[in-house]
Amino acid sequence: MNTDFQKNPRLRAALHDWWTRLKDERGDRAQLRRAHDITAIILTPAYQRAHRRLCAAGWEVESNSPLNDRLAAIVGLLVHVEGDGDAAPARAMSARKPGDDRPAVSPLRFQRLLESPDLDALFSGLRRVLPLIQQPISIVALANDLLFWGDRVKKTWAYDYEWPAKKAE
């Protein structure tokens, strides 16, 4: 069983295919956008269809596994990503619009994301942050980061985020 989206090509392709088709599935997109927490995501038919599709591609996880909660968070958050690209999530959060010196996600808000005490808090914070990002981000990188969220991923995000320079006094 390889649940790593970056290392499992079938799983990665299924995730990308599901996300691409989601643009045409207005009802599913609406259900997932309205879901306010991970349990609400799991209870939607839209998530259950995505789950079945990913299971067929190699998501072999027991139904009571906490990894399924992480998958629900991934599905519930990817609906808020406008474009797939190469940018790491934290790098995209710190990107600035042309002519603007403020990052899409403020350093304070970003730090609060890193300090999220659990998956539900991280989901809630990212649900509010993702619509602020103005550039395409890698949906596979975001999915893997959520799947393996912990100290290692938090440190990677901290290094990837372009922290603003301290202003001279």
MDTraj code that builds the backbone (N, CA, C; nanometers):
import mdtraj as md
import numpy as np

residues = "MET ASN THR ASP PHE GLN LYS ASN PRO ARG LEU ARG ALA ALA LEU HIS ASP TRP TRP THR ARG LEU LYS ASP GLU ARG GLY ASP ARG ALA GLN LEU ARG ARG ALA HIS ASP ILE THR ALA ILE ILE LEU THR PRO ALA TYR GLN ARG ALA HIS ARG ARG LEU CYS ALA ALA GLY TRP GLU VAL GLU SER ASN SER PRO LEU ASN ASP ARG LEU ALA ALA ILE VAL GLY LEU LEU VAL HIS VAL GLU GLY ASP GLY ASP ALA ALA PRO ALA ARG ALA MET SER ALA ARG LYS PRO GLY ASP ASP ARG PRO ALA VAL SER PRO LEU ARG PHE GLN ARG LEU LEU GLU SER PRO ASP LEU ASP ALA LEU PHE SER GLY LEU ARG ARG VAL LEU PRO LEU ILE GLN GLN PRO ILE SER ILE VAL ALA LEU ALA ASN ASP LEU LEU PHE TRP GLY ASP ARG VAL LYS LYS THR TRP ALA TYR ASP TYR GLU TRP PRO ALA LYS LYS ALA GLU".split()
xyz = np.array([
    [0.0848, -0.1180, 0.0000],
    [0.0000, 0.0000, 0.0000],
    [0.0894, 0.1244, 0.0000],
    [0.0734, 0.2070, -0.1025],
    [0.1483, 0.3308, -0.1100],
    [0.0496, 0.4462, -0.1254],
    [0.0261, 0.5173, -0.0164],
    [-0.0700, 0.6269, -0.0190],
    [-0.0058, 0.7605, -0.0543],
    [0.1223, 0.7596, -0.0885],
    [0.1947, 0.8806, -0.1226],
    [0.1564, 0.9232, -0.2648],
    [0.0956, 1.0399, -0.2790],
    [0.0499, 1.0861, -0.4099],
    [0.1667, 1.1120, -0.5047],
    [0.2816, 1.1508, -0.4521],
    [0.3958, 1.1783, -0.5384],
    [0.4640, 1.0507, -0.5846],
    [0.4580, 0.9449, -0.5062],
    [0.5279, 0.8200, -0.5411],
    [0.4380, 0.7174, -0.6089],
    [0.3083, 0.7349, -0.6011],
    [0.2148, 0.6402, -0.6609],
    [0.1500, 0.7059, -0.7832],
    [0.1968, 0.6730, -0.9048],
    [0.1457, 0.7409, -1.0244],
    [-0.0039, 0.7200, -1.0486],
    [-0.0569, 0.6032, -1.0157],
    [-0.2009, 0.5794, -1.0353],
    [-0.2836, 0.6670, -0.9428],
    [-0.2385, 0.6779, -0.8191],
    [-0.3094, 0.7604, -0.7213],
    [-0.3008, 0.9085, -0.7594],
    [-0.1810, 0.9506, -0.8010],
    [-0.1607, 1.0902, -0.8434],
    [-0.2504, 1.1234, -0.9625],
    [-0.2539, 1.0330, -1.0613],
    [-0.3361, 1.0560, -1.1804],
    [-0.4845, 1.0617, -1.1446],
    [-0.5276, 0.9734, -1.0559],
    [-0.6690, 0.9724, -1.0148],
    [-0.7054, 1.1009, -0.9412],
    [-0.6163, 1.1480, -0.8550],
    [-0.6416, 1.2728, -0.7835],
    [-0.6501, 1.3890, -0.8813],
    [-0.5558, 1.3952, -0.9724],
    [-0.5546, 1.5052, -1.0698],
    [-0.6769, 1.4991, -1.1604],
    [-0.7137, 1.3794, -1.2038],
    [-0.8321, 1.3625, -1.2888],
    [-0.9583, 1.4046, -1.2142],
    [-0.9703, 1.3620, -1.0881],
    [-1.0871, 1.4011, -1.0079],
    [-1.0930, 1.5533, -0.9951],
    [-0.9792, 1.6150, -0.9627],
    [-0.9756, 1.7603, -0.9430],
    [-1.0094, 1.8333, -1.0728],
    [-0.9593, 1.7858, -1.1859],
    [-0.9866, 1.8493, -1.3149],
    [-1.1349, 1.8396, -1.3488],
    [-1.1935, 1.7232, -1.3277],
    [-1.3359, 1.7041, -1.3581],
    [-1.4273, 1.7802, -1.2623],
    [-1.3752, 1.8142, -1.1462],
    [-1.4556, 1.8847, -1.0459],
    [-1.5046, 2.0191, -1.0979],
    [-1.4298, 2.0812, -1.1888],
    [-1.4704, 2.2096, -1.2456],
    [-1.6040, 2.1987, -1.3181],
    [-1.6331, 2.0814, -1.3757],
    [-1.7592, 2.0599, -1.4468],
    [-1.8694, 2.0051, -1.3569],
    [-1.8340, 1.9625, -1.2373],
    [-1.9298, 1.9037, -1.1431],
    [-1.9751, 2.0105, -1.0433],
    [-2.0623, 2.0997, -1.0872],
    [-2.1023, 2.2130, -1.0033],
    [-2.1671, 2.1698, -0.8722],
    [-2.2463, 2.0653, -0.8766],
    [-2.3122, 2.0174, -0.7550],
    [-2.2129, 1.9633, -0.6530],
    [-2.1192, 1.8820, -0.7007],
    [-2.0171, 1.8278, -0.6108],
    [-1.9320, 1.9404, -0.5535],
    [-1.8930, 2.0336, -0.6402],
    [-1.8113, 2.1461, -0.5948],
    [-1.8852, 2.2261, -0.4869],
    [-2.0120, 2.2491, -0.5079],
    [-2.0911, 2.3250, -0.4108],
    [-2.1034, 2.2502, -0.2783],
    [-2.1286, 2.1191, -0.2841],
    [-2.1375, 2.0391, -0.1612],
    [-2.0092, 2.0492, -0.0805],
    [-1.8966, 2.0331, -0.1487],
    [-1.7683, 2.0333, -0.0794],
    [-1.7325, 2.1721, -0.0266],
    [-1.7654, 2.2762, -0.0996],
    [-1.7367, 2.4126, -0.0531],
    [-1.8183, 2.4483, 0.0713],
    [-1.9398, 2.3963, 0.0789],
    [-2.0263, 2.4268, 0.1948],
    [-1.9876, 2.3489, 0.3193],
    [-1.9189, 2.2393, 0.3029],
    [-1.8819, 2.1553, 0.4177],
    [-1.7810, 2.2300, 0.5043],
    [-1.8156, 2.2525, 0.6302],
    [-1.7373, 2.3394, 0.7185],
    [-1.6308, 2.2670, 0.7999],
    [-1.6352, 2.1336, 0.8023],
    [-1.5317, 2.0591, 0.8746],
    [-1.5136, 1.9219, 0.8088],
    [-1.4210, 1.8463, 0.8600],
    [-1.3856, 1.7190, 0.7980],
    [-1.5010, 1.6190, 0.8035],
    [-1.5729, 1.6152, 0.9144],
    [-1.6881, 1.5240, 0.9235],
    [-1.7924, 1.5601, 0.8188],
    [-1.8175, 1.6890, 0.8018],
    [-1.9147, 1.7329, 0.7008],
    [-1.8695, 1.6925, 0.5603],
    [-1.7390, 1.6979, 0.5349],
    [-1.6858, 1.6537, 0.4050],
    [-1.7159, 1.5049, 0.3858],
    [-1.6831, 1.4242, 0.4868],
    [-1.7000, 1.2787, 0.4768],
    [-1.8459, 1.2410, 0.4514],
    [-1.9372, 1.3180, 0.5034],
    [-2.0796, 1.2865, 0.4901],
    [-2.1399, 1.3283, 0.3568],
    [-2.0624, 1.3898, 0.2683],
    [-2.1163, 1.4308, 0.1385],
    [-2.1021, 1.3192, 0.0357],
    [-2.2020, 1.3042, -0.0501],
    [-2.1879, 1.2093, -0.1611],
    [-2.0698, 1.2456, -0.2518],
    [-2.0391, 1.3733, -0.2652],
    [-1.9266, 1.4162, -0.3497],
    [-1.7953, 1.3576, -0.2983],
    [-1.7742, 1.3615, -0.1682],
    [-1.6519, 1.3026, -0.1126],
    [-1.6527, 1.1515, -0.1307],
    [-1.7651, 1.0881, -0.1068],
    [-1.7717, 0.9427, -0.1181],
    [-1.7403, 0.8967, -0.2601],
    [-1.7854, 0.9748, -0.3606],
    [-1.7509, 0.9415, -0.4996],
    [-1.6007, 0.9570, -0.5224],
    [-1.5421, 1.0643, -0.4708],
    [-1.3979, 1.0861, -0.4844],
    [-1.3207, 0.9744, -0.4134],
    [-1.3673, 0.9367, -0.2954],
    [-1.3027, 0.8301, -0.2185],
    [-1.3032, 0.6994, -0.2964],
    [-1.4173, 0.6639, -0.3542],
    [-1.4266, 0.5400, -0.4325],
    [-1.3315, 0.5438, -0.5524],
    [-1.3253, 0.6593, -0.6182],
    [-1.2366, 0.6742, -0.7338],
    [-1.0902, 0.6542, -0.6913],
    [-1.0524, 0.7123, -0.5790],
    [-0.9145, 0.6988, -0.5309],
    [-0.8861, 0.5568, -0.4819],
    [-0.9861, 0.4918, -0.4223],
    [-0.9685, 0.3520, -0.3806],
    [-0.9420, 0.2636, -0.5029],
    [-1.0132, 0.2888, -0.6112],
    [-0.9929, 0.2107, -0.7334],
    [-0.8524, 0.2323, -0.7903],
    [-0.7925, 0.3481, -0.7574],
    [-0.6582, 0.3797, -0.8087],
    [-0.5472, 0.3368, -0.7130],
    [-0.5835, 0.2824, -0.5962],
    [-0.4798, 0.2332, -0.5071],
    [-0.4816, 0.2869, -0.3653],
    [-0.5808, 0.3639, -0.3291],
    [-0.5932, 0.4117, -0.1900],
    [-0.6473, 0.2952, -0.1082],
    [-0.5573, 0.2174, -0.0503],
    [-0.5954, 0.0968, 0.0233],
    [-0.5785, 0.1219, 0.1722],
    [-0.6757, 0.1874, 0.2310],
    [-0.6691, 0.2255, 0.3716],
    [-0.7948, 0.1731, 0.4402],
    [-0.7785, 0.1158, 0.5577],
    [-0.8942, 0.0687, 0.6356],
    [-0.9920, 0.1838, 0.6577],
    [-1.1196, 0.1533, 0.6629],
    [-1.2205, 0.2595, 0.6758],
    [-1.2080, 0.3394, 0.8055],
    [-1.1539, 0.2804, 0.9096],
    [-1.1411, 0.3512, 1.0369],
    [-1.0035, 0.4174, 1.0542],
    [-0.9230, 0.4195, 0.9499],
    [-0.7898, 0.4782, 0.9571],
    [-0.7964, 0.6314, 0.9608],
    [-0.7121, 0.6946, 1.0415],
    [-0.7059, 0.8416, 1.0418],
    [-0.6614, 0.8983, 0.9069],
    [-0.6012, 0.8152, 0.8236],
    [-0.5627, 0.8634, 0.6904],
    [-0.6845, 0.9019, 0.6074],
    [-0.7996, 0.8382, 0.6345],
    [-0.9207, 0.8762, 0.5621],
    [-0.9666, 1.0167, 0.6007],
    [-0.9450, 1.0569, 0.7256],
    [-0.9757, 1.1951, 0.7644],
    [-0.8846, 1.2914, 0.6887],
    [-0.7587, 1.2529, 0.6732],
    [-0.6658, 1.3369, 0.5978],
    [-0.7063, 1.3441, 0.4518],
    [-0.7533, 1.2329, 0.3961],
    [-0.8013, 1.2346, 0.2581],
    [-0.9233, 1.3257, 0.2453],
    [-1.0118, 1.3197, 0.3428],
    [-1.1292, 1.4081, 0.3399],
    [-1.0852, 1.5547, 0.3445],
    [-0.9852, 1.5854, 0.4247],
    [-0.9332, 1.7228, 0.4299],
    [-0.8761, 1.7621, 0.2939],
    [-0.8042, 1.6703, 0.2308],
    [-0.7468, 1.6976, 0.0988],
    [-0.8569, 1.7284, -0.0013],
    [-0.9574, 1.6433, -0.0067],
    [-1.0677, 1.6627, -0.1008],
    [-1.1404, 1.7938, -0.0711],
    [-1.1657, 1.8204, 0.0568],
    [-1.2365, 1.9425, 0.0950],
    [-1.1583, 2.0697, 0.0693],
    [-1.0263, 2.0605, 0.0677],
    [-0.9442, 2.1789, 0.0435],
    [-0.9115, 2.1981, -0.1043],
    [-0.8961, 2.0894, -0.1784],
    [-0.8638, 2.1048, -0.3204],
    [-0.9743, 2.1740, -0.3977],
    [-1.0950, 2.1687, -0.3470],
    [-1.2050, 2.2379, -0.4139],
    [-1.1836, 2.3903, -0.4111],
    [-1.0974, 2.4382, -0.3219],
    [-1.0688, 2.5813, -0.3102],
    [-0.9446, 2.6233, -0.3881],
    [-0.8796, 2.5291, -0.4560],
    [-0.7608, 2.5599, -0.5357],
    [-0.8056, 2.5889, -0.6787],
    [-0.7702, 2.7074, -0.7286],
    [-0.8160, 2.7506, -0.8606],
    [-0.7331, 2.6945, -0.9761],
    [-0.6031, 2.6746, -0.9549],
    [-0.5202, 2.6269, -1.0638],
    [-0.4080, 2.5377, -1.0151],
    [-0.3783, 2.4349, -1.0940],
    [-0.2688, 2.3434, -1.0619],
    [-0.1421, 2.3954, -1.1272],
    [-0.0335, 2.3954, -1.0519],
    [0.0936, 2.4432, -1.1047],
    [0.2089, 2.3757, -1.0348],
    [0.3237, 2.4417, -1.0393],
    [0.4442, 2.3846, -0.9799],
    [0.4756, 2.4413, -0.8423],
    [0.4096, 2.5492, -0.8036],
    [0.4450, 2.6184, -0.6794],
    [0.4112, 2.5349, -0.5568],
    [0.5074, 2.5277, -0.4642],
    [0.4825, 2.4654, -0.3348],
    [0.3798, 2.5514, -0.2611],
    [0.2935, 2.4894, -0.1799],
    [0.1886, 2.5674, -0.1130],
    [0.2411, 2.6873, -0.0337],
    [0.3443, 2.6683, 0.0465],
    [0.3941, 2.7791, 0.1291],
    [0.4541, 2.8897, 0.0431],
    [0.5210, 2.8526, -0.0638],
    [0.5789, 2.9534, -0.1536],
    [0.4672, 3.0358, -0.2181],
    [0.3600, 2.9696, -0.2596],
    [0.2465, 3.0407, -0.3190],
    [0.1789, 3.1326, -0.2171],
    [0.1765, 3.0904, -0.0912],
    [0.1159, 3.1738, 0.0123],
    [0.1951, 3.3017, 0.0350],
    [0.3251, 3.2975, 0.0103],
    [0.4079, 3.4157, 0.0333],
    [0.4286, 3.4983, -0.0927],
    [0.3741, 3.4531, -0.2058],
    [0.3904, 3.5269, -0.3308],
    [0.3184, 3.6614, -0.3222],
    [0.3771, 3.7581, -0.3878],
    [0.3210, 3.8928, -0.3897],
    [0.2655, 3.9231, -0.5282],
    [0.1563, 3.9959, -0.5321],
    [0.1027, 4.0414, -0.6589],
    [0.1975, 4.1465, -0.7153],
    [0.2058, 4.1589, -0.8465],
    [0.2912, 4.2634, -0.9034],
    [0.2502, 4.4023, -0.8497],
    [0.3488, 4.4761, -0.8015],
    [0.3243, 4.6093, -0.7487],
    [0.2770, 4.6127, -0.6048],
    [0.2668, 4.4964, -0.5423],
    [0.2221, 4.4893, -0.4030],
    [0.3331, 4.4255, -0.3200],
    [0.3638, 4.4842, -0.2064],
    [0.4715, 4.4284, -0.1249],
    [0.4220, 4.3336, -0.0163],
    [0.2903, 4.3110, -0.0118],
    [0.2345, 4.2195, 0.0882],
    [0.2136, 4.0809, 0.0286],
    [0.2470, 3.9778, 0.1051],
    [0.2226, 3.8410, 0.0555],
    [0.0731, 3.8097, 0.0561],
    [0.0354, 3.7104, -0.0234],
    [-0.1052, 3.6678, -0.0295],
    [-0.1567, 3.6302, 0.1090],
    [-0.0723, 3.5639, 0.1854],
    [-0.1062, 3.5224, 0.3221],
    [-0.0059, 3.5904, 0.4147],
    [-0.0553, 3.6669, 0.5088],
    [0.0329, 3.7408, 0.5983],
    [0.1198, 3.6465, 0.6806],
    [0.2369, 3.6933, 0.7222],
    [0.3231, 3.6082, 0.8053],
    [0.2532, 3.5604, 0.9329],
    [0.1740, 3.6460, 0.9950],
    [0.1051, 3.6060, 1.1174],
    [0.0044, 3.4941, 1.0891],
    [-0.0731, 3.5095, 0.9844],
    [-0.1712, 3.4072, 0.9486],
    [-0.1008, 3.2763, 0.9113],
    [0.0104, 3.2883, 0.8395],
    [0.0876, 3.1699, 0.8014],
    [0.1417, 3.0999, 0.9258],
    [0.1921, 3.1760, 1.0191],
    [0.2460, 3.1166, 1.1414],
    [0.1355, 3.0444, 1.2194],
    [0.0166, 3.1024, 1.2209],
    [-0.0962, 3.0357, 1.2886],
    [-0.1296, 2.9027, 1.2225],
    [-0.1181, 2.8975, 1.0882],
    [-0.1393, 2.7697, 1.0190],
    [-0.0397, 2.6654, 1.0684],
    [0.0860, 2.7067, 1.0781],
    [0.1900, 2.6133, 1.1222],
    [0.1680, 2.5672, 1.2658],
    [0.1016, 2.6480, 1.3444],
    [0.0772, 2.6148, 1.4845],
    [-0.0570, 2.5447, 1.5072],
    [-0.1250, 2.5080, 1.3992],
    [-0.2540, 2.4403, 1.4116],
    [-0.2396, 2.3181, 1.5015],
    [-0.3216, 2.3077, 1.6065],
    [-0.3063, 2.1985, 1.7028],
    [-0.3530, 2.0620, 1.6521],
    [-0.4372, 2.0621, 1.5480],
    [-0.4871, 1.9343, 1.4964],
    [-0.5317, 1.9511, 1.3517],
    [-0.5744, 1.8424, 1.2912],
    [-0.6138, 1.8431, 1.1502],
    [-0.7350, 1.9330, 1.1267],
    [-0.8302, 1.9337, 1.2201],
    [-0.9491, 2.0180, 1.2034],
    [-0.9119, 2.1660, 1.1998],
    [-0.8216, 2.2083, 1.2875],
    [-0.7789, 2.3483, 1.2891],
    [-0.7019, 2.3821, 1.1621],
    [-0.6181, 2.2914, 1.1155],
    [-0.5439, 2.3133, 0.9914],
    [-0.6414, 2.3246, 0.8748],
    [-0.7397, 2.2351, 0.8694],
    [-0.8406, 2.2388, 0.7634],
    [-0.9122, 2.3731, 0.7634],
    [-0.9553, 2.4161, 0.8794],
    [-1.0284, 2.5424, 0.8901],
    [-0.9425, 2.6599, 0.8441],
    [-0.8158, 2.6618, 0.8878],
    [-0.7273, 2.7709, 0.8489],
    [-0.6983, 2.7708, 0.6992],
    [-0.6708, 2.6546, 0.6432],
    [-0.6417, 2.6469, 0.5003],
    [-0.7653, 2.6764, 0.4161],
    [-0.8799, 2.6410, 0.4660],
    [-1.0056, 2.6694, 0.3948],
    [-1.0239, 2.8191, 0.3746],
    [-0.9769, 2.8980, 0.4706],
    [-0.9857, 3.0439, 0.4586],
    [-0.8698, 3.1022, 0.3792],
    [-0.7551, 3.0350, 0.3808],
    [-0.6342, 3.0873, 0.3175],
    [-0.6278, 3.0575, 0.1674],
    [-0.6676, 2.9384, 0.1260],
    [-0.6506, 2.8987, -0.0140],
    [-0.7143, 2.9959, -0.1138],
    [-0.8324, 3.0509, -0.0871],
    [-0.8876, 3.1468, -0.1835],
    [-0.8052, 3.2763, -0.1971],
    [-0.7169, 3.3035, -0.1029],
    [-0.6337, 3.4234, -0.1096],
    [-0.5165, 3.4080, -0.2054],
    [-0.4793, 3.2856, -0.2353],
    [-0.3628, 3.2589, -0.3196],
    [-0.3971, 3.2918, -0.4643],
    [-0.3140, 3.3750, -0.5244],
    [-0.3409, 3.4247, -0.6591],
    [-0.2718, 3.3459, -0.7698],
    [-0.1923, 3.2466, -0.7361],
    [-0.1215, 3.1711, -0.8392],
    [-0.1525, 3.0238, -0.8259],
    [-0.1341, 2.9489, -0.9355],
    [-0.1560, 2.8041, -0.9277],
    [-0.0565, 2.7397, -0.8310],
    [-0.1051, 2.6422, -0.7571],
    [-0.0175, 2.5668, -0.6675],
    [-0.0238, 2.4198, -0.7068],
    [0.0740, 2.3448, -0.6643],
    [0.0772, 2.2025, -0.6942],
    [-0.0249, 2.1303, -0.6072],
    [-0.1272, 2.0739, -0.6719],
    [-0.2290, 2.0034, -0.5935],
    [-0.1708, 1.8756, -0.5339],
    [-0.0751, 1.8145, -0.6028],
    [-0.0125, 1.6929, -0.5500],
    [0.0711, 1.7265, -0.4269],
    [0.1455, 1.8368, -0.4333],
    [0.2261, 1.8778, -0.3172],
    [0.1360, 1.9101, -0.1991],
    [0.0255, 1.9818, -0.2244],
    [-0.0672, 2.0140, -0.1159],
    [-0.1264, 1.8864, -0.0575],
    [-0.1668, 1.7940, -0.1425],
    [-0.2246, 1.6678, -0.0952],
    [-0.1239, 1.5911, -0.0103],
    [-0.0010, 1.5802, -0.0575],
    [0.0999, 1.5067, 0.0195],
    [0.1319, 1.5767, 0.1505],
    [0.1407, 1.7103, 0.1475],
    [0.1698, 1.7834, 0.2709],
    [0.0599, 1.7610, 0.3747],
    [-0.0644, 1.7578, 0.3316],
    [-0.1741, 1.7326, 0.4253],
    [-0.1720, 1.5875, 0.4736],
    [-0.1411, 1.4973, 0.3832],
    [-0.1367, 1.3560, 0.4189],
    [-0.0295, 1.3280, 0.5235],
    [0.0852, 1.3930, 0.5101],
    [0.1982, 1.3681, 0.5997],
    [0.2229, 1.4839, 0.6958],
    [0.1205, 1.5657, 0.7217],
    [0.1360, 1.6838, 0.8065],
    [0.1970, 1.6464, 0.9411],
    [0.3000, 1.7174, 0.9773],
    [0.3716, 1.6956, 1.1025],
    [0.4908, 1.7898, 1.1056],
    [0.5799, 1.7676, 1.1980],
    [0.6933, 1.8592, 1.2145],
    [0.7771, 1.8745, 1.0880],
    [0.8009, 1.7659, 1.0169],
    [0.8837, 1.7748, 0.8962],
    [0.8191, 1.8650, 0.7911],
    [0.6898, 1.8483, 0.7682],
    [0.6198, 1.9309, 0.6693],
    [0.6124, 2.0756, 0.7173],
    [0.5869, 2.0960, 0.8460],
    [0.5827, 2.2320, 0.8997],
    [0.7150, 2.3038, 0.8783],
    [0.8256, 2.2335, 0.9012],
    [0.9582, 2.2950, 0.8813],
    [0.9816, 2.3264, 0.7338],
    [0.9413, 2.2360, 0.6473],
    [0.9558, 2.2608, 0.5035],
    [0.8762, 2.3847, 0.4634],
    [0.7536, 2.3960, 0.5123],
    [0.6720, 2.5137, 0.4819],
    [0.7385, 2.6399, 0.5363],
    [0.7920, 2.6335, 0.6552],
    [0.8572, 2.7508, 0.7142],
    [0.9746, 2.7965, 0.6277],
    [1.0507, 2.7025, 0.5731],
    [1.1621, 2.7380, 0.4853],
    [1.1143, 2.7857, 0.3482],
    [1.0045, 2.7296, 0.2986],
    [0.9540, 2.7671, 0.1660],
    [0.8883, 2.9051, 0.1645],
    [0.8288, 2.9431, 0.2755],
    [0.7603, 3.0729, 0.2829],
    [0.8646, 3.1849, 0.2755],
    [0.8413, 3.2825, 0.1931],
    [0.9338, 3.3953, 0.1801],
    [0.8960, 3.5020, 0.2822],
    [0.9546, 3.4897, 0.3972],
    [0.9254, 3.5824, 0.5068],
    [0.9704, 3.7227, 0.4674],
    [0.8880, 3.8236, 0.4944],
    [0.9268, 3.9600, 0.4584],
    [1.0483, 4.0066, 0.5401],
    [1.1288, 4.0907, 0.4773],
    [1.2453, 4.1467, 0.5464],
    [1.1975, 4.2415, 0.6550],
    [1.2721, 4.2437, 0.7616],
    [1.2396, 4.3329, 0.8733],
    [1.2709, 4.4756, 0.8283],
    [1.1788, 4.5657, 0.8542],
    [1.1984, 4.7052, 0.8142],
    [1.3028, 4.7720, 0.9038],
    [1.3841, 4.8527, 0.8407],
    [1.4868, 4.9261, 0.9173],
    [1.4198, 5.0292, 1.0066],
    [1.4746, 5.0423, 1.1232],
    [1.4145, 5.1363, 1.2203],
    [1.4787, 5.2719, 1.2079],
])
top = md.Topology()
chain = top.add_chain()
for i, resn in enumerate(residues, 1):
    res = top.add_residue(resn, chain, resSeq=i)
    for name in ("N", "CA", "C"):
        top.add_atom(name, md.element.get_by_symbol(name[0]), res)
traj = md.Trajectory(xyz[None], top)
